[in-house]
């Protein structure tokens, strides 16, 4: 009899496309590791065709032991042996990495970057080749397979390569395709968005503690409230305002609380947070482009 985990893995494999390509994951941090696990769990390609490349041999060895992947500290070796290169390094590090690997890159490869603010044109100019380049903006929830990722495609990306890129990020959550000029707004919304939600959860917990709940109970209730509310919006496909009205009775507790939130500008603060983060992403793009 199959376990529930085995059944879930098989269902995931049926949902995603089998790509069967050799993949180099440059940068084995949280996002790089999350994408590697997602690719393997979704059975997109055999784990033996994945090479993780980083700066800590002990961590790479541990990943290989656990997931059956290859590993190396040699960037050129990892990139040269792969058909798909996933660049999972910090934006400030990416220019240096691109300069280092450009001699090993080939025009038949697919290059996928998750670095915020580093434009496709900059990557193209740095490597000096007509590469298929995909720029993406995933978020930290990808580490628990609930990510929100936006992707944009460069000039030389084929339809097959578009499908491959989408399949990789679908393995760790939801994917949307946007024009590259919209990625800064994506960074402000879903890229930075988890930080806003963590603050909301923290505040709800503190509110419960203030009103007499233990921190343990307040934490459990706050987390499940946010999780359940998001799930209901997603599954019902109803506008959040409609769902809000369903729990807002005349003269009740919710409408009084909503009035308090509105009077302190909660809605405006969140909108401004997205706008501020978007502008900062645009500034970082300009700075990196000048390096």
Secondary structure, DSSP 8 states (H G I E B T S, - for coil): ---HHHHHHHHHHHHS------EEEE--SHHHHHHHHHHHHTTSS-GGGEEEE-S-HHHHHHHHHHH--EEES-HHHHHHT-SEEEE-S-HHHHHHHHHHHTTT--TTSEEEE--TT--HHHHHHHHTS--EEEEEE--GGGGGT-EEEEEEE-TT--HHHHHHHHHHHHTTEEEEE--GGGHHHHIIIIIHHHHHHHHHHHHHHHHHHHTT--HHHHHHHHHHHHHHHHHHHHHH---HHHHHHHT--TTSHHHHHHHHHHHTTHHHHHHHHHHHHHHHHHHHHHHHHT-
